[in-house]
Amino acid sequence: MGDKTSTHPGAAGRAAAVDHPSSVRNVVLVGHSGSGKTTLVEALALASGAVNRAGRVEDGGCLSDYDEIEHRQQRSVQLSLVPVEWDGIKINLLDTPGYADFVGELRAGLRAADAALFVVSAADGVDGATRMVWDECAAVGMPRAIVITHLEAARADFDSMTGTCGTTFGGDDPDAVLPLYLPLYGEAGADGHAPVHGLIGLLSQRVYDYSTGTRKERDPEPGELPLIEEARNRLIEGIIAESEDESLMDRYLGGEDIDIKTLIGDLETAVARGTFHPVLAAAPAAEGSKEGLGTVELLELITRGFPTPAEREAPAVTTPEGKPRPALTCDPEGPLVAEVVKTSSDPYVGRLSLVRVFSGTLYPDRTVHVSGHGLADRGHEDHDVDERVGALSAPFGKQQRPVTHAVAGDLACVAKLSRAETGDTLSAKEAPLLMAPWDMPDPLLPVAIQAHSKADEDKLSQGLARLVAEDPTMRLEQNQDTHQVVLWCLGEAHVDVALERLRSRYGVQVDAVPYKVSLRETFGAKAAGRGRHVKQSGGHGQYAICEIEVEPLPGGSGIEFVDKVVGGAVPRQFIPSVEKGVRAQAARGVAAGYPLVDVRVTLLDGKAHSVDSSDAAFQTAGSLALREAAADARIDLLEPVAEITVLVADDYVGPVMSDLSGRRGRVVGTEQSGAGRTLVRAEVPEIEIGRYAVDLRSLSHGTGRFQRRYARHEPMPPQLAAKIREDREKQENGG
């Protein structure tokens, strides 16, 4: 890196199938929305020879042919794979969305990759969400490098941003985050901004000049070397500090000139080990140029400094029944284990599954076992089935190029796996395995939907099933209390994309309706009621009378029915009928139409007729008795209360706690959760946190996360309960 000039492989930049993990690098690009990840991927494809200046390849495919929703929204909303080739190595570039609503796509990219490129805009800096992903990568030892983009922006400052990256990502060791190259600037224009036209390698002390439209290597001019002396010395010390040769630092400090090959070897080792994180620069290709500034240097870093799949530990595996199995090795001859990291639908070839092969070799037209991923609580059906693998291909924009196989460590698209969903494991049908799932955020923003028309209603169920099969961060709920169909998403943009995909992909138009919280009713005090159902209109009549007493019970008790009838006033065969009528009325509610809970109903007395009494009559009498008791009693509305935990940067603890109090929440405790982060525990009525996923993100500048769990139902404040009753009456009366 820095002392080698690579030649372009031309059309060879279009990556084909490989036969060994050592020829693969899997790299995920991470960064906030607008940092330039997709532009950088296109620049790397151009520099590798995978595309021409128009972004097109020989067979007519275009790298910018992404999802039509992305064109409309002008941002990435899904994980995309662009395989390119450099110096005989296949590089799988995994471009992830930078917007927080699509963090599920980012997590899938992290799962499929062996190293990460953090893309930071020189004009905008590092956001909190990017820092959190960096910490996650650090926790698992994933190798990372940083690419500073938008150097052409008027307010870009490479030196300042490099320092920011050192303090932000380096933590206690900012010298573990240092640049490998410094930008060279041309003459300032009328606006005072000097364009970047080249890079100078700190180790090689060579200049890589892009000013003519083609990357040229030359010796530095006399005035250029002093610009890098301080940065070069710091870089060398940072590399030596990571060296396994403990004598190297003493030799360097003693004045010995360390061989550049030794430094580069130690640098590559430290990068692959995840203990040193080089900073590079990138800028778009000038008009007529094939190479964007910094792209060749970045490709060299990826191929020489990032680890092969065989150097990374694979996720744990078990049998589908949960029995542990030996750790996987990245061996093309080993047992087949692959994972679906993304599922999409193509209008021409049907369902496409992007898979990462962790062990063995995947071939088309062979039967594999598909193990479900245990997401039944999100509306995903668990499944263990055998399926035949369709054609294998390498994606490039909307194009799919056929490949003959995919070895351990590689990624490929598989056609026509009708049951496989994102997160599923593919393995040999003779020895099924299940991979440990990757961490996925809980969808906490509810949106209630209904079909726009009868025609849409007929297609809604199938469309929703396909939607959640593609996206494990989405949860489908059929709420039995409110009778609503609810999609739980990560944010408003996630909702917009989900509804747009329903419409454009599956032809289902839906309308969003107000989300309802599951309220309950209960008696605030003891009450009595008499149910009299006596009708005689010729022929067989109806006769049933019962007297009940209702008293409140502690929360969570449900409905308790007690029989205290004496003397056979209500015949034994009709007592279950009274209970059935009481429970049916409780389910319908007695005041505002919400289910009645947490009461004891005692049957005290009644009357029957030898001919006209019946099961139906006593059911009706039981219902009437409960309604009469409610008419003379105080009925409380109960609302669900959630236990929530909010993980937030220390700077935002005060605003978060104040906001929770404004939502009628009770903060029950706080505790430190790592450096600079606090976990806030609170109990908050669910009616107050319907949009908390959106509001917390705004309040904490994207750094806050929360989890929620149903705790109990408890009485709602009288004034709020009165307003809800009033609104319900207006709705029922058409007001």
C-alpha positions in Angstrom: 0.0 0.0 0.0 1.5 3.2 -1.1 4.6 1.7 -2.8 3.0 -0.2 -5.5 1.5 0.9 -8.8 -1.4 -1.4 -9.9 -2.4 -1.8 -13.5 -6.0 -1.8 -14.5 -7.5 -5.2 -15.3 -9.9 -3.6 -17.8 -12.9 -5.9 -18.4 -11.5 -8.2 -15.8 -12.9 -5.8 -13.3 -16.2 -7.7 -13.7 -15.9 -10.2 -10.9 -16.7 -13.8 -11.8 -16.9 -17.0 -9.6 -13.8 -17.7 -7.6 -12.5 -21.1 -6.4 -10.9 -20.2 -3.0 -11.6 -17.9 -0.1 -8.2 -16.3 -0.4 -9.4 -14.7 -3.6 -12.3 -12.9 -1.9 -12.7 -9.7 0.1 -16.1 -8.8 1.6 -16.3 -5.1 2.5 -19.3 -3.2 3.9 -19.5 0.6 3.5 -20.9 2.4 6.5 -21.8 6.0 6.9 -24.6 8.5 7.4 -26.9 9.4 4.6 -25.2 11.7 2.1 -21.7 10.8 3.1 -21.0 9.5 -0.4 -21.0 5.7 0.0 -22.8 4.9 -3.3 -20.7 7.4 -5.2 -17.6 5.8 -3.8 -18.8 2.3 -4.9 -19.4 3.6 -8.4 -15.9 5.2 -8.4 -14.3 1.9 -7.3 -16.2 0.0 -10.0 -15.0 2.6 -12.6 -11.4 2.4 -11.4 -11.4 -1.4 -11.4 -12.6 -1.5 -15.0 -16.0 -3.0 -14.1 -17.8 -0.1 -15.7 -17.1 2.7 -18.1 -17.5 6.4 -17.6 -21.3 6.1 -18.1 -21.4 3.5 -15.4 -22.2 0.8 -18.0 -20.7 -2.6 -18.8 -20.4 -4.5 -22.0 -23.7 -6.4 -21.6 -25.7 -3.2 -21.2 -26.0 -3.3 -17.4 -25.8 -0.1 -15.5 -24.4 0.2 -12.0 -26.9 3.0 -11.1 -29.9 0.8 -12.0 -31.1 0.5 -8.4 -34.5 0.1 -6.9 -37.1 2.6 -8.4 -38.0 3.6 -4.9 -34.4 4.8 -4.3 -34.7 6.9 -7.5 -37.8 8.6 -6.2 -36.5 9.1 -2.7 -33.0 10.1 -3.8 -31.3 7.9 -1.2 -30.4 4.3 -0.6 -33.0 2.3 1.2 -31.6 -1.2 0.8 -28.4 -3.2 0.9 -26.8 -3.6 -2.5 -23.9 -5.8 -3.7 -21.4 -4.7 -6.3 -18.6 -7.3 -7.0 -15.5 -6.0 -8.7 -12.0 -7.4 -9.3 -8.6 -5.9 -8.6 -5.2 -7.5 -8.8 -6.8 -11.0 -9.2 -9.0 -10.5 -6.1 -12.8 -10.4 -6.1 -14.1 -7.6 -3.9 -17.7 -7.8 -2.8 -18.6 -4.2 -2.1 -21.7 -4.0 0.2 -23.3 -0.6 0.0 -25.6 0.1 2.9 -28.2 2.8 3.5 -27.1 5.6 5.8 -30.6 6.5 7.1 -31.5 5.1 10.5 -34.8 3.7 9.4 -32.9 1.1 7.3 -30.5 -0.1 9.9 -31.7 -3.6 9.3 -30.0 -3.5 5.9 -26.9 -2.2 7.5 -26.9 -5.1 10.0 -27.3 -7.6 7.1 -24.3 -5.9 5.4 -22.2 -6.2 8.6 -23.1 -9.9 8.8 -22.0 -10.6 5.2 -18.8 -8.6 5.4 -15.3 -9.3 6.9 -14.2 -5.7 7.1 -15.8 -2.2 7.1 -15.1 1.0 5.3 -16.5 4.0 7.3 -17.3 6.8 4.8 -17.1 10.2 6.4 -17.9 13.5 4.6 -15.2 16.1 5.1 -18.0 18.7 4.9 -20.4 17.1 7.4 -18.4 15.1 9.9 -19.2 12.1 12.0 -22.8 11.6 13.3 -23.7 9.7 16.5 -25.2 6.8 14.7 -22.0 6.1 12.8 -20.0 6.2 16.1 -22.4 3.6 17.5 -21.8 1.3 14.5 -18.0 1.8 15.0 -18.4 0.7 18.6 -20.3 -2.4 17.5 -17.6 -3.3 15.0 -14.9 -2.8 17.6 -16.8 -5.1 20.0 -16.4 -8.0 17.6 -12.9 -7.0 16.3 -14.0 -6.2 12.7 -11.2 -4.6 10.7 -12.1 -1.0 9.8 -10.7 1.8 7.7 -12.0 5.3 7.1 -12.5 7.1 3.8 -12.9 10.9 3.9 -15.1 12.0 1.0 -16.4 15.3 -0.4 -12.9 16.9 -0.4 -14.1 19.0 -3.3 -16.6 20.8 -1.1 -15.9 24.4 -0.3 -15.8 23.8 3.5 -13.9 20.5 3.4 -10.9 20.3 5.7 -9.0 17.0 5.5 -6.6 17.7 8.4 -9.4 18.8 10.7 -11.6 15.8 9.8 -8.7 13.4 10.3 -8.2 14.7 13.7 -11.9 14.4 14.5 -11.8 10.7 13.3 -8.8 10.1 15.6 -10.5 11.4 18.7 -13.9 10.0 17.8 -12.9 6.5 16.6 -9.6 6.1 18.4 -10.9 6.7 21.9 -8.0 6.3 24.3 -5.6 5.7 21.4 -6.0 8.3 18.6 -2.7 7.1 17.1 -4.6 4.0 16.0 -6.5 6.1 13.5 -4.0 7.9 11.1 -3.9 8.9 7.4 -1.9 6.9 4.9 -1.9 9.7 2.4 -2.3 13.5 2.5 -4.1 15.4 -0.2 -2.2 17.7 -2.5 -4.0 21.0 -3.4 -3.9 23.0 -6.6 -4.1 26.8 -6.8 -7.1 28.4 -5.1 -9.8 29.7 -7.3 -11.8 32.9 -7.2 -13.9 31.5 -4.3 -10.7 30.8 -2.3 -11.1 27.1 -2.5 -8.1 25.0 -3.6 -9.0 21.8 -5.5 -7.5 18.5 -4.6 -5.5 17.1 -7.5 -3.4 14.4 -6.0 -2.2 12.4 -3.0 1.2 12.0 -1.4 2.0 8.6 0.2 3.3 9.0 3.8 5.2 5.8 3.7 6.4 5.6 0.1 6.9 9.4 -0.1 5.6 9.2 -3.7 3.1 11.5 -5.3 0.0 10.1 -7.1 -1.1 12.9 -9.4 -4.7 12.8 -10.7 -4.6 16.3 -12.2 -4.3 15.1 -15.9 -7.3 12.8 -15.7 -5.1 9.7 -15.3 -3.3 8.6 -12.2 0.4 9.2 -12.5 3.1 8.4 -10.0 6.1 10.7 -9.6 8.7 11.9 -7.2 7.7 14.7 -4.9 8.8 18.2 -5.6 11.2 19.8 -3.1 8.4 21.8 -1.4 6.1 18.8 -1.0 8.2 16.6 1.3 8.2 19.0 4.3 4.4 18.9 4.2 4.3 15.3 5.2 7.3 15.0 7.7 5.3 15.3 10.9 2.4 13.1 9.7 4.8 10.5 8.4 6.7 10.2 11.6 3.5 9.9 13.6 2.2 7.2 11.2 5.4 5.2 11.4 5.3 5.3 15.2 1.6 4.3 15.1 2.4 1.3 12.9 5.5 0.3 15.0 3.3 0.4 18.1 1.2 -2.4 16.6 4.2 -4.4 15.4 4.8 -7.9 16.8 8.5 -7.0 16.7 8.9 -5.3 20.1 12.5 -4.2 19.2 11.3 -2.1 16.3 10.3 0.9 18.3 13.6 1.1 20.1 15.4 0.8 16.8 13.3 3.5 15.3 13.7 5.9 18.2 17.4 5.1 18.1 17.6 6.7 14.6 17.4 3.5 12.5 15.7 3.9 9.1 13.1 1.1 9.2 12.7 -0.7 5.8 9.4 0.4 4.1 8.5 -3.3 3.3 8.7 -4.0 7.0 6.4 -1.1 7.8 3.9 -2.0 5.1 3.9 -5.6 6.3 3.2 -4.5 9.9 0.6 -2.1 8.7 -1.3 -4.8 6.7 -1.2 -7.1 9.7 -2.5 -4.5 12.1 -5.3 -3.5 9.7 -6.4 -7.1 9.2 -6.2 -7.7 13.0 -8.5 -4.7 13.6 -6.0 -2.8 15.8 -5.0 0.0 13.4 -7.5 2.0 11.3 -6.0 3.8 8.3 -7.6 7.0 7.0 -7.8 7.5 3.2 -9.1 10.3 1.0 -11.5 10.1 -2.0 -12.9 12.5 -4.5 -15.0 12.0 -7.7 -13.2 11.5 -11.0 -12.7 14.6 -13.0 -14.4 15.0 -16.4 -12.8 12.5 -18.8 -10.9 10.7 -16.0 -11.2 7.0 -15.3 -10.0 7.2 -11.8 -11.5 9.1 -8.9 -8.9 10.4 -6.5 -7.9 7.8 -4.0 -9.7 4.9 -5.6 -6.6 2.9 -6.6 -5.1 3.5 -3.2 -8.3 2.2 -1.6 -8.5 -0.9 -3.8 -4.9 -1.7 -2.8 -5.8 -1.4 0.9 -8.8 -3.7 0.5 -6.9 -6.4 -1.4 -3.7 -6.3 0.7 -4.8 -5.0 4.1 -8.3 -6.4 4.7 -8.6 -10.1 5.8 -9.8 -13.0 3.7 -13.0 -14.7 4.8 -10.9 -17.6 6.1 -9.3 -15.2 8.6 -12.6 -14.3 10.2 -14.5 -16.4 12.7 -17.8 -17.7 11.4 -21.0 -17.4 13.5 -21.9 -20.4 15.7 -24.2 -23.1 14.3 -26.5 -25.6 15.9 -28.9 -28.3 14.6 -32.4 -27.0 13.9 -33.4 -28.5 17.3 -30.7 -26.4 19.1 -28.0 -28.9 19.6 -24.5 -27.3 19.3 -22.3 -28.3 16.4 -18.5 -27.9 15.8 -17.4 -24.4 14.7 -17.4 -23.7 11.0 -14.3 -23.2 9.0 -14.2 -21.3 5.7 -13.5 -24.4 3.6 -14.9 -24.9 0.1 -14.8 -28.7 0.8 -16.5 -28.5 4.1 -20.2 -29.0 4.9 -22.5 -26.5 3.1 -23.6 -23.6 5.4 -24.9 -20.4 3.8 -27.1 -17.6 5.1 -29.7 -15.5 3.4 -28.7 -11.9 4.1 -31.2 -10.2 1.9 -34.4 -11.2 0.1 -36.0 -9.2 -2.8 -38.5 -9.8 -5.5 -37.6 -9.4 -9.2 -40.5 -8.9 -11.7 -38.8 -11.3 -14.1 -37.1 -14.0 -12.1 -39.3 -13.9 -8.9 -37.8 -14.1 -5.4 -34.0 -13.5 -5.2 -32.0 -14.4 -2.1 -28.6 -12.8 -1.6 -26.6 -15.4 0.4 -23.2 -15.4 2.1 -21.5 -18.8 2.0 -19.7 -19.6 5.2 -18.7 -23.2 4.5 -18.7 -25.6 1.6 -19.7 -24.7 -2.0 -23.1 -23.8 -3.3 -24.1 -25.1 -6.7 -27.3 -24.4 -8.7 -29.9 -27.1 -9.3 -29.2 -28.9 -6.1 -31.5 -29.4 -3.1 -30.6 -27.8 0.2 -32.3 -27.6 3.6 -33.8 -24.2 4.6 -33.9 -23.6 8.4 -36.2 -20.9 9.6 -35.0 -18.1 11.8 -37.3 -18.1 14.8 -39.0 -14.8 14.1 -42.6 -16.0 14.7 -43.2 -13.1 17.1 -42.6 -10.7 14.1 -45.2 -12.4 11.9 -42.6 -14.7 10.2 -43.5 -18.3 9.9 -40.9 -20.8 11.3 -40.0 -23.4 8.7 -37.7 -26.2 8.0 -38.0 -27.4 4.4 -36.0 -28.7 1.5 -35.8 -26.5 -1.5 -34.1 -26.7 -4.9 -31.5 -24.0 -5.6 -32.2 -22.1 -8.8 -29.7 -20.3 -10.9 -26.7 -18.5 -9.2 -25.8 -15.1 -10.2 -23.7 -12.0 -9.3 -25.7 -8.8 -9.2 -24.6 -5.6 -10.8 -27.3 -2.9 -10.5 -30.4 -4.6 -11.9 -28.4 -7.0 -14.0 -27.8 -10.6 -12.8 -24.7 -12.3 -14.3 -24.8 -16.1 -14.1 -22.1 -17.8 -12.0 -21.3 -21.6 -11.9 -20.9 -21.8 -8.1 -20.2 -19.9 -4.9 -17.4 -21.0 -2.6 -17.0 -20.5 1.1 -16.5 -16.8 1.8 -18.2 -15.6 -1.4 -21.6 -14.0 -2.0 -24.1 -14.8 -4.7 -27.8 -14.4 -5.6 -30.0 -17.5 -5.6 -33.2 -17.6 -7.6 -36.5 -19.3 -6.8 -36.1 -20.2 -3.2 -39.8 -19.7 -2.5 -39.7 -20.3 1.3 -36.3 -18.9 2.3 -36.5 -15.5 4.1 -33.9 -13.1 5.3 -31.9 -14.6 8.1 -32.5 -18.2 7.1 -29.8 -20.9 6.9 -29.1 -23.0 3.8 -27.3 -26.3 4.5 -27.0 -29.9 3.3 -30.3 -31.7 3.4 -28.6 -34.7 4.9 -27.2 -32.7 7.8 -29.4 -29.5 8.4 -27.8 -26.7 10.4 -29.0 -23.4 11.8 -26.8 -20.3 12.2 -27.0 -18.1 15.2 -29.1 -15.0 14.2 -27.5 -11.6 13.9 -28.6 -8.7 16.1 -31.6 -6.9 14.6 -33.4 -3.8 16.1 -36.9 -4.2 17.3 -39.5 -2.3 15.1 -41.2 0.1 17.5 -43.2 2.5 15.3 -46.7 1.1 14.7 -48.8 1.9 11.6 -52.3 0.5 11.3 -53.4 -0.2 7.7 -56.5 -1.3 5.9 -57.1 -2.3 2.3 -58.1 0.6 0.0 -60.7 -1.4 -1.8 -62.2 -4.9 -2.0 -59.8 -5.9 -4.7 -56.9 -4.8 -2.5 -58.3 -6.7 0.4 -58.1 -9.9 -1.5 -54.4 -9.4 -2.1 -53.4 -7.8 1.2 -52.6 -11.0 3.1 -50.2 -12.4 0.5 -48.6 -9.0 -0.1 -47.9 -8.5 3.6 -46.5 -12.0 3.9 -44.0 -11.3 1.1 -43.1 -7.9 2.6 -42.1 -9.3 6.0 -40.3 -12.2 4.4 -38.0 -9.6 2.8 -37.5 -7.5 5.9 -36.9 -9.1 9.3 -36.9 -5.6 11.0 -40.6 -5.4 10.2 -43.3 -7.1 12.3 -46.8 -7.9 11.2 -49.5 -7.9 13.9 -53.1 -8.9 13.7 -54.4 -7.2 16.9 -57.2 -9.2 18.3 -58.3 -6.5 20.7 -58.5 -3.6 18.3 -59.1 -5.7 15.1 -56.4 -3.8 13.3 -53.7 -4.9 11.0 -50.5 -3.3 12.3 -47.1 -3.0 10.6 -44.4 -2.3 13.1 -41.5 -0.4 11.5 -38.3 1.4 12.5 -39.4 4.9 11.4 -41.4 7.0 9.1 -39.2 6.4 6.1 -39.4 2.7 6.7 -43.2 3.0 6.7 -43.1 4.9 3.4 -41.0 2.4 1.7 -43.0 -0.6 3.0 -46.3 0.9 1.8 -44.8 1.9 -1.6 -43.4 -1.6 -2.1 -46.9 -3.0 -1.3 -48.3 -0.8 -4.0 -45.6 -1.1 -6.7 -44.4 -4.6 -6.2 -47.4 -6.5 -5.1 -50.2 -4.3 -6.5 -51.8 -3.7 -3.1 -53.1 -0.2 -2.2 -53.5 0.4 1.5 -54.6 3.3 3.7 -53.0 4.2 7.0 -55.5 4.7 9.8 -55.1 5.9 13.4 -53.4 3.3 15.5 -55.5 2.1 18.5 -54.1 1.1 21.9 -55.8 -1.8 23.6 -57.8 -0.2 26.4 -59.8 -2.0 29.1 -62.6 -1.3 31.5 -63.1 -2.3 35.1 -65.4 -1.5 38.0 -64.1 1.2 40.4 -66.3 -0.1 43.3 -68.7 -2.8 44.2 -72.1 -2.8 42.4 -75.2 -4.9 42.0 -77.3 -5.6 39.0 -80.5 -7.5 38.1 -81.1 -9.0 34.7 -84.6 -9.7 33.7 -85.4 -11.3 30.4 -89.1 -12.2 30.2 -91.0 -12.4 26.9 -94.2 -14.0 26.0 -95.6 -13.6 22.6 -97.5 -16.8 22.0 -96.0 -20.2 21.8 -92.7 -20.9 23.6 -91.6 -17.9 25.6 -88.4 -16.7 27.2 -88.0 -16.4 31.0 -84.8 -15.8 33.0 -84.0 -13.6 35.9 -80.7 -13.3 37.7 -79.2 -11.1 40.3 -75.4 -10.5 40.5 -72.8 -8.6 42.5 -69.7 -7.2 40.9 -66.5 -6.2 42.7 -63.1 -5.1 41.5 -60.1 -7.4 41.7 -56.4 -6.7 41.5 -54.9 -6.0 38.0 -54.3 -9.1 35.9 -57.1 -11.1 37.6 -59.3 -11.3 34.5 -63.0 -12.3 35.0 -63.8 -14.5 38.0 -67.3 -16.0 38.2 -68.7 -17.3 41.5 -71.9 -19.2 42.0 -73.7 -18.5 45.4 -77.2 -19.5 44.4 -79.1 -21.4 47.1 -82.3 -23.4 47.0 -82.2 -23.9 43.3 -83.5 -20.4 42.4 -81.5 -20.8 39.2 -81.4 -24.4 38.0 -77.9 -25.9 37.9 -78.0 -26.4 34.1 -78.5 -22.6 33.6 -75.8 -21.3 35.8 -73.1 -21.8 33.1 -75.5 -20.0 30.8 -75.5 -16.9 33.1 -71.7 -17.1 33.2 -71.5 -17.3 29.4 -73.7 -14.2 29.1 -71.7 -12.3 31.6 -68.4 -13.1 29.9 -69.8 -12.2 26.4 -70.9 -8.8 27.7 -67.6 -8.3 29.4 -65.8 -8.9 26.1 -68.0 -6.2 24.5 -67.5 -3.8 27.3 -70.0 -2.1 29.6 -69.2 1.7 29.2 -67.0 2.7 26.3 -66.9 -0.5 24.3 -63.6 -1.9 25.7 -63.2 -5.3 27.2 -64.1 -5.5 30.9 -61.4 -7.1 33.1 -60.3 -7.6 36.7 -63.7 -8.2 38.4 -65.5 -10.9 40.3 -69.1 -11.5 39.3 -71.1 -13.4 41.9 -74.4 -14.9 41.0 -76.6 -14.5 44.1 -80.2 -15.3 43.1 -82.6 -15.6 40.3 -85.8 -17.1 39.0 -86.7 -19.7 36.3 -89.8 -21.0 34.6 -90.4 -24.7 34.1 -91.3 -24.3 30.4 -90.0 -20.9 29.1 -86.5 -20.9 30.7 -83.6 -21.8 28.4 -79.9 -21.5 27.9 -80.3 -18.5 25.5 -82.7 -16.7 28.0 -80.2 -17.0 30.9 -77.3 -15.8 28.7 -79.3 -12.7 27.9 -80.2 -12.2 31.5 -76.6 -12.5 32.6 -75.6 -9.9 30.0 -78.4 -7.5 31.1 -77.4 -7.9 34.8 -73.8 -6.9 34.1 -75.0 -3.9 32.1 -77.3 -2.7 34.9 -74.6 -3.1 37.5 -72.3 -0.9 35.3 -75.0 1.7 34.9 -74.9 2.6 38.6 -71.1 2.1 39.1 -67.9 4.0 38.5 -66.3 2.4 35.5 -62.6 3.1 35.1 -60.7 3.0 31.8 -57.5 1.0 32.0 -54.6 1.8 29.7 -51.6 -0.4 29.0 -48.3 0.7 30.6 -45.0 -0.2 29.1 -41.6 -0.7 30.8 -39.1 1.0 28.6 -35.3 1.3 28.7 -33.7 4.1 26.8 -30.0 3.9 26.0 -28.7 7.4 25.3 -25.5 9.5 25.3 -24.9 11.2 28.6 -25.4 14.6 27.0 -29.1 13.8 26.3 -30.1 12.2 29.6 -31.7 15.3 31.0 -33.8 16.1 27.9 -34.9 12.4 27.7 -36.0 12.2 31.3 -37.9 15.5 31.0 -39.6 14.3 27.8 -40.6 11.0 29.5 -42.2 13.0 32.4 -44.1 15.0 29.8 -45.5 11.7 28.6 -46.9 10.8 32.0 -43.9 8.5 32.5 -42.3 7.5 35.8 -38.5 7.2 35.7 -37.6 4.3 37.9 -33.8 4.4 37.6 -30.7 5.2 35.6 -27.4 3.4 35.3 -24.2 3.8 33.3 -23.9 1.5 30.3 -20.4 1.9 28.9 -18.4 5.0 28.5 -20.5 8.1 27.9 -23.8 6.3 27.8 -26.7 6.0 30.3 -29.6 3.5 30.5 -32.8 5.2 31.6 -35.6 2.9 32.9 -39.1 4.2 33.0 -42.8 3.2 33.0 -44.9 5.1 30.4 -48.5 4.7 29.2 -48.4 3.1 25.7 -50.8 5.7 24.4 -48.0 8.2 24.9 -45.2 6.4 23.1 -46.8 5.5 19.7 -44.3 7.8 17.9 -41.5 7.6 20.4 -39.2 5.8 17.9 -39.3 9.0 15.8 -39.3 11.5 18.7 -36.3 9.9 20.5 -34.2 10.0 17.4 -34.9 13.7 17.0 -34.3 14.3 20.7 -31.0 12.5 20.9 -29.7 13.4 17.4 -29.9 9.8 16.3 -27.9 8.4 19.2 -30.8 7.1 21.4 -32.3 3.6 21.3 -35.1 2.2 23.4 -36.8 -1.1 24.1 -40.3 -1.6 25.4 -42.2 -4.4 27.2 -45.8 -4.6 28.2 -46.0 -4.3 32.0 -49.7 -4.0 33.0 -52.9 -2.1 32.6 -53.7 0.6 35.1 -56.4 3.3 35.5 -56.3 6.2 33.1 -56.6 9.8 34.6 -60.4 10.6 34.7 -60.1 13.7 32.4 -58.3 11.7 29.7 -60.7 8.8 30.1 -63.7 11.2 29.7 -62.2 12.6 26.5 -61.7 9.1 25.0 -65.3 8.2 25.9 -66.5 11.4 24.3 -64.4 10.8 21.1 -65.7 7.3 20.9 -69.3 8.4 21.2 -68.8 11.0 18.4 -67.3 8.3 16.2 -70.2 5.9 16.8 -72.7 8.7 16.1 -70.9 9.7 12.9 -69.7 13.0 14.4 
